[in-house]
């Protein structure tokens, strides 16, 4: 076992590598290339957006922001669910150096008020009338906040109209002033203390990880792909993958939530699916319930055990007997094809992050022909994934290896430490908290306990704050035992 592991930097960023540059370069390569699709909430039909169209929309909104007094460094709040308009607003902020401040659509009015007042924003966007009303109420006690726009009510059209007096030359001058190390966003996270903290992330923090994704998961992320994005864009994980897809050759399908997940997967037909463990549990449980308790249910249960073992044997380099191969063909036809059909016929990769994943469930999906299950690890403070399994180095059950240019280390008590270009700039208006996670040598203390095997794969074993000290003085993390217990069908939650 290792105590430290690093991966040499492969794809360095420059001062010009900003979030907006990802869209600008994509548009320059081929403005007619499909870059996004958004879903009509009434008909659930998909509408196409070409790179040139998205770029023009982003530039028009950026001009409108400038006309409304938004400058480099100004804060702009986005209080909405995931949508194409969210993505456009995000890129428009990045274009002119405005600092986007996302608020989860599920955050309460009091939570939203605290964030708006903390960042002293000059402009705010709401996803619908309910969120717009909350922001309007907050506006009364926020002197700098002059305008609130509602996506659902054509807010981006209204903003664009304000910008008609701003010409391209003036916009391009503003864009040229934005550099990689400039603050791009403030993302509020509760962390382990429960107190909201605004993590400051630069353009470089995100773009570095984008480049890492293209390097280590080329066929999944850099080659032509289709991503159905339903995770909240207020979360760094979703923001990151949006940048990855739009900056490469991807098509992002924006969906506001996962209420119609399986139906939307069949109509959008993604090539990879990004989700938290609950998403994959939902897919598995739906398939299991559909199989029922009769003969089909027994076949499904046996198929589950088979696919788990098949994946583990493949990973360990063990061969398969003729009888096992025959069983694999049968379970693939009866169960595997059903799972693939439910996920959309194009799907090749499943990517999981955001929380610990049950290893057997990961092996179940990975054991199905044509599907590769990828796990990763990251924090808001690392602009999402800083550790990930590679296409040519995938250890199911681990969270992967550090990305290029990133070093991981274990402290004396096995806490995972991270250092690299994706580590955040500090906490907004709370510099006294920086020292609680960042030491003098630049190591980020994650609060997670881990192991690093001889190949550099990281295994998360628990949370430092959850460690139990036994009467004999031994430090024990309950997470592995809770994970095993929670898989029992009669257990709803292990604590």
NUMI-337238 format. One line per field, with one value per residue (C-alpha): residue in one letter; x negated, y negated, z negated; residue number from 1. Coordinates in steps of 0.05 Angstrom, whole numbers, plus 5000, padded with zeros to 4 digits. Last residue first. Example, Ala and Ser with C-alpha at 12.3 -4.5 7.8 and 13.67 -1.06 7.14 Angstrom:
rest = c(s_a)
px = c(4727_4754)
py = c(5021_5090)
pz = c(4857_4844)
nr = c(2_1)
//
This chain:
rest = c(x_x_x_x_x_x_x_x_x_x_x_x_x_x_x_x_x_x_x_x_x_x_x_x_x_x_x_x_x_x_x_x_x_x_x_x_x_x_x_x_x_x_x_x_x_x_x_x_x_x_x_x_x_x_x_x_x_x_x_x_x_x_x_x_x_x_x_x_x_x_x_x_x_x_x_x_x_x_x_x_x_x_x_x_x_x_x_x_x_x_x_x_x_x_x_x_x_x_x_x_x_x_x_x_x_x_x_x_x_x_x_x_x_x_x_x_x_x_x_x_x_x_x_x_x_x_x_x_x_x_x_x_x_x_x_x_x_x_x_x_x_x_x_x_x_x_x_x_x_x_x_x_x_x_x_x_x_x_x_x_x_x_x_x_x_x_x_x_x_x_x_x_x_x_x_x_x_x_x_x_x_x_x_x_x_x_x_x_x_x_x_x_x_x_x_x_x_x_x_x_x_x_x_x_x_x_x_x_x_x_x_x_x_x_x_x_x_x_x_x_x_x_x_x_x_x_x_x_x_x_x_x_x_x_x_x_x_x_x_x_x_x_x_x_x_x_x_x_x_x_x_x_x_x_x_x_x_x_x_x_x_x_x_x_x_x_x_x_x_x_x_x_x_x_x_x_x_x_x_x_x_x_x_x_x_x_x_x_x_x_x_x_x_x_x_x_x_x_x_x_x_x_x_x_x_x_x_x_x_x_x_x_x_x_x_x_x_x_x_x_x_x_x_x_x_x_x_x_x_x_x_x_x_x_x_x_x_x_x_x_x_x_x_x_x_x_x_x_x_x_x_x_x_x_x_x_x_x_x_x_x_x_x_x_x_x_x_x_x_x_x_x_x_x_x_x_x_x_x_x_x_x_x_x_x_x_x_x_x_x_x_x_x_x_x_x_x_x_x_x_x_x_x_x_x_x_x_x_x_x_x_x_x_x_x_x_x_x_x_x_x_x_x_x_x_x_x_x_x_x_x_x_x_x_x_x_x_x_x_x_x_x_x_x_x_x_x_x_x_x_x_x_x_x_x_x_x_x_x_x_x_x_x_x_x_x_x_x_x_x_x_x_x_x_x_x_x_x_x_x_x_x_x_x_x_x_x_x_x_x_x_x_x_x_x)
px = c(5530_5556_5619_5678_5657_5703_5670_5600_5553_5552_5515_5455_5449_5458_5400_5354_5376_5366_5294_5253_5195_5167_5156_5175_5241_5256_5247_5303_5286_5345_5308_5254_5305_5300_5259_5250_5207_5155_5120_5046_5022_4995_5061_5080_5125_5174_5207_5246_5241_5214_5152_5128_5052_5023_4960_4987_5048_5115_5178_5183_5134_5185_5237_5207_5212_5288_5312_5312_5276_5210_5181_5200_5156_5161_5088_5061_5057_5102_5100_5139_5141_5103_5087_5015_5038_5049_5027_5057_5022_5055_5020_5056_5118_5112_5128_5195_5254_5243_5298_5287_5213_5210_5142_5147_5210_5187_5219_5225_5194_5199_5273_5313_5282_5232_5265_5334_5307_5283_5283_5294_5327_5332_5377_5364_5425_5422_5433_5463_5412_5399_5472_5469_5398_5422_5480_5430_5385_5441_5425_5399_5426_5420_5395_5418_5404_5441_5410_5433_5504_5531_5593_5621_5615_5678_5655_5588_5622_5668_5609_5573_5632_5655_5604_5544_5566_5566_5500_5468_5494_5460_5396_5400_5408_5349_5306_5287_5217_5190_5156_5177_5220_5252_5267_5298_5341_5365_5379_5424_5457_5473_5501_5547_5566_5586_5632_5661_5675_5711_5752_5771_5794_5839_5822_5825_5781_5809_5789_5717_5713_5740_5693_5632_5650_5665_5601_5564_5594_5584_5510_5501_5506_5473_5498_5459_5475_5543_5607_5650_5717_5700_5663_5722_5770_5723_5711_5782_5776_5701_5701_5696_5670_5616_5590_5517_5486_5412_5353_5305_5315_5391_5383_5329_5360_5427_5390_5358_5423_5457_5404_5398_5470_5516_5523_5570_5564_5609_5557_5568_5499_5488_5418_5370_5300_5273_5315_5327_5278_5224_5232_5161_5140_5209_5225_5158_5170_5237_5203_5154_5212_5249_5195_5167_5232_5227_5267_5286_5321_5376_5387_5455_5451_5469_5400_5382_5389_5448_5430_5440_5409_5375_5358_5307_5252_5196_5137_5153_5158_5216_5196_5204_5278_5289_5254_5295_5359_5338_5321_5385_5429_5469_5532_5574_5555_5621_5657_5614_5636_5709_5698_5661_5720_5771_5822_5794_5724_5747_5704_5691_5661_5632_5594_5542_5585_5605_5661_5717_5685_5698_5772_5760_5714_5769_5819_5771_5764_5839_5845_5794_5720_5697_5640_5606_5566_5522_5503_5481_5447_5470_5538_5556_5529_5568_5631_5628_5621_5680_5722_5707_5658_5690_5674_5601_5568_5513_5467_5437_5378_5378_5315_5346_5350_5358_5423_5449_5427_5468_5527_5528_5524_5580_5622_5611_5640_5620_5664_5661_5633_5576_5542_5495_5435_5394_5320_5315_5374_5450_5483_5547_5516_5461_5512_5547_5482_5470_5541_5528_5460_5490_5546_5497_5453_5512_5534_5464_5456_5522_5584_5636_5704_5726_5800_5826_5893_5906_5836_5804_5736_5670_5617_5545_5482_5503_5448_5463_5414_5357_5287_5298_5360_5322_5266_5315_5352_5288_5262_5320_5292_5224_5160_5127_5078_5053_5072_5025_5045_5003_4983_4950_4994_4979_4985_4972_4978_4976_5000)
py = c(4908_4960_4943_4981_5051_5108_5116_5121_5076_5026_5075_5080_5004_4994_5042_5004_4936_4953_4927_4957_4924_4972_4947_5013_4982_4967_4900_4890_4851_4812_4745_4776_4802_4872_4922_4887_4930_4895_4931_4914_4981_5003_4989_4922_4925_4873_4833_4772_4703_4675_4639_4598_4594_4526_4530_4483_4528_4520_4550_4514_4461_4435_4425_4359_4334_4331_4276_4327_4391_4408_4410_4481_4541_4558_4541_4595_4621_4671_4701_4764_4775_4838_4818_4801_4764_4800_4767_4752_4713_4680_4658_4712_4739_4777_4851_4886_4883_4957_5009_5023_5014_4981_4967_4964_4922_4885_4888_4819_4774_4698_4698_4637_4567_4590_4551_4574_4643_4701_4775_4819_4883_4911_4970_4996_5023_5063_5131_5127_5141_5067_5057_5112_5094_5024_5054_5101_5042_5001_4929_4876_4806_4752_4796_4847_4854_4905_4916_4948_4923_4918_4963_4922_4938_4981_5018_5033_5060_5104_5128_5149_5188_5242_5237_5221_5273_5327_5306_5303_5372_5400_5364_5393_5463_5453_5432_5359_5333_5295_5229_5200_5147_5198_5244_5186_5166_5237_5246_5185_5204_5274_5253_5204_5255_5303_5251_5232_5306_5313_5252_5277_5342_5306_5250_5190_5176_5106_5096_5116_5071_5011_5027_5028_4962_4929_4956_4926_4858_4863_4874_4804_4797_4787_4829_4842_4850_4818_4842_4779_4815_4878_4839_4791_4848_4879_4813_4784_4752_4743_4667_4605_4640_4610_4657_4639_4659_4674_4660_4628_4562_4572_4641_4625_4559_4592_4647_4596_4558_4624_4645_4574_4576_4516_4548_4597_4668_4677_4675_4726_4731_4752_4764_4751_4766_4726_4753_4828_4846_4801_4819_4805_4746_4714_4717_4687_4629_4615_4620_4564_4524_4524_4500_4456_4415_4403_4432_4397_4442_4405_4437_4456_4482_4557_4572_4630_4590_4543_4521_4455_4449_4383_4379_4357_4323_4304_4352_4370_4299_4252_4185_4212_4225_4151_4128_4178_4149_4078_4100_4139_4078_4062_4021_4084_4108_4092_4135_4194_4189_4191_4252_4286_4274_4306_4321_4390_4362_4308_4246_4207_4137_4084_4125_4076_4054_4124_4119_4107_4155_4213_4209_4206_4267_4307_4286_4307_4375_4386_4355_4402_4415_4351_4306_4252_4189_4143_4194_4176_4243_4252_4220_4267_4327_4311_4297_4363_4401_4363_4376_4451_4487_4538_4498_4502_4434_4419_4359_4338_4290_4243_4248_4226_4294_4334_4298_4312_4385_4394_4357_4403_4465_4442_4425_4497_4522_4550_4524_4451_4398_4367_4309_4260_4230_4175_4191_4167_4120_4126_4058_4076_4061_4110_4163_4151_4159_4226_4248_4233_4268_4330_4332_4324_4380_4426_4414_4424_4490_4516_4523_4578_4584_4648_4663_4671_4642_4597_4591_4578_4611_4579_4604_4582_4579_4599_4577_4520_4472_4520_4510_4437_4456_4508_4458_4406_4457_4480_4408_4388_4432_4398_4425_4360_4359_4427_4497_4557_4623_4681_4665_4725_4768_4770_4821_4818_4866_4929_5000)
pz = c(4782_4831_4869_4899_4877_4898_4967_4937_4978_4921_4876_4923_4931_4856_4843_4892_4862_4788_4787_4730_4693_4640_4569_4535_4511_4584_4619_4669_4733_4760_4764_4808_4857_4885_4925_4991_5037_5081_5138_5142_5169_5101_5066_5035_4974_4952_4896_4918_4885_4950_4924_4983_4985_5003_4960_4906_4896_4930_4897_4830_4853_4903_4849_4824_4895_4889_4936_4993_4976_5010_5080_5096_5112_5186_5201_5153_5082_5047_4977_4957_4881_4862_4789_4806_4868_4934_4999_5066_5121_5182_5246_5286_5251_5186_5191_5186_5138_5122_5125_5199_5215_5283_5313_5389_5390_5328_5259_5228_5175_5177_5195_5174_5175_5121_5064_5086_5073_5116_5127_5187_5210_5280_5300_5370_5407_5472_5440_5370_5316_5304_5284_5232_5211_5191_5152_5117_5098_5065_5084_5037_5053_5106_5162_5213_5287_5330_5399_5464_5474_5545_5535_5478_5404_5403_5465_5434_5372_5413_5456_5393_5365_5413_5468_5424_5374_5428_5459_5390_5373_5435_5417_5347_5376_5423_5363_5354_5344_5285_5297_5229_5262_5308_5249_5210_5270_5281_5207_5204_5270_5245_5178_5212_5265_5210_5179_5247_5263_5196_5210_5279_5248_5199_5151_5198_5258_5261_5189_5204_5265_5226_5168_5214_5247_5180_5149_5208_5195_5119_5130_5160_5235_5302_5360_5422_5496_5484_5521_5514_5522_5482_5428_5421_5408_5355_5320_5320_5251_5258_5259_5302_5364_5410_5464_5475_5541_5539_5585_5536_5499_5495_5464_5414_5393_5379_5341_5295_5281_5264_5213_5187_5161_5176_5244_5211_5240_5301_5356_5412_5444_5516_5544_5601_5573_5514_5456_5461_5515_5486_5413_5387_5429_5441_5368_5349_5396_5362_5294_5314_5342_5276_5229_5284_5288_5214_5156_5092_5042_5006_4938_4909_4837_4832_4804_4851_4915_4922_4992_5027_5095_5113_5187_5238_5198_5245_5252_5324_5349_5367_5398_5469_5457_5439_5502_5542_5514_5533_5603_5611_5598_5535_5551_5561_5492_5456_5507_5488_5415_5435_5480_5423_5377_5422_5367_5349_5343_5294_5287_5223_5228_5182_5130_5103_5043_5020_4968_5018_5068_5021_5033_5108_5102_5068_5122_5177_5144_5147_5216_5248_5257_5224_5246_5204_5218_5176_5123_5052_5043_4971_4983_5040_5001_4937_4976_5013_4948_4919_4981_4975_5020_5067_5130_5108_5110_5160_5154_5220_5217_5277_5318_5384_5418_5353_5337_5407_5400_5337_5366_5426_5383_5338_5400_5424_5359_5291_5234_5214_5168_5209_5174_5209_5173_5205_5213_5285_5295_5292_5299_5335_5403_5386_5369_5435_5473_5438_5456_5529_5527_5496_5547_5605_5577_5568_5640_5667_5630_5656_5612_5624_5591_5556_5546_5475_5500_5440_5409_5478_5473_5490_5537_5540_5582_5653_5701_5747_5715_5729_5702_5683_5643_5603_5590_5564_5521_5485_5484_5439_5383_5389_5419_5439_5380_5402_5380_5379_5412_5388_5316_5283_5238_5164_5109_5034_4975_5016_5000)
nr = c(495_494_493_492_491_490_489_488_487_486_485_484_483_482_481_480_479_478_477_476_475_474_473_472_471_470_469_468_467_466_465_464_463_462_461_460_459_458_457_456_455_454_453_452_451_450_449_448_447_446_445_444_443_442_441_440_439_438_437_436_435_434_433_432_431_430_429_428_427_426_425_424_423_422_421_420_419_418_417_416_415_414_413_412_411_410_409_408_407_406_405_404_403_402_401_400_399_398_397_396_395_394_393_392_391_390_389_388_387_386_385_384_383_382_381_380_379_378_377_376_375_374_373_372_371_370_369_368_367_366_365_364_363_362_361_360_359_358_357_356_355_354_353_352_351_350_349_348_347_346_345_344_343_342_341_340_339_338_337_336_335_334_333_332_331_330_329_328_327_326_325_324_323_322_321_320_319_318_317_316_315_314_313_312_311_310_309_308_307_306_305_304_303_302_301_300_299_298_297_296_295_294_293_292_291_290_289_288_287_286_285_284_283_282_281_280_279_278_277_276_275_274_273_272_271_270_269_268_267_266_265_264_263_262_261_260_259_258_257_256_255_254_253_252_251_250_249_248_247_246_245_244_243_242_241_240_239_238_237_236_235_234_233_232_231_230_229_228_227_226_225_224_223_222_221_220_219_218_217_216_215_214_213_212_211_210_209_208_207_206_205_204_203_202_201_200_199_198_197_196_195_194_193_192_191_190_189_188_187_186_185_184_183_182_181_180_179_178_177_176_175_174_173_172_171_170_169_168_167_166_165_164_163_162_161_160_159_158_157_156_155_154_153_152_151_150_149_148_147_146_145_144_143_142_141_140_139_138_137_136_135_134_133_132_131_130_129_128_127_126_125_124_123_122_121_120_119_118_117_116_115_114_113_112_111_110_109_108_107_106_105_104_103_102_101_100_99_98_97_96_95_94_93_92_91_90_89_88_87_86_85_84_83_82_81_80_79_78_77_76_75_74_73_72_71_70_69_68_67_66_65_64_63_62_61_60_59_58_57_56_55_54_53_52_51_50_49_48_47_46_45_44_43_42_41_40_39_38_37_36_35_34_33_32_31_30_29_28_27_26_25_24_23_22_21_20_19_18_17_16_15_14_13_12_11_10_9_8_7_6_5_4_3_2_1)
//
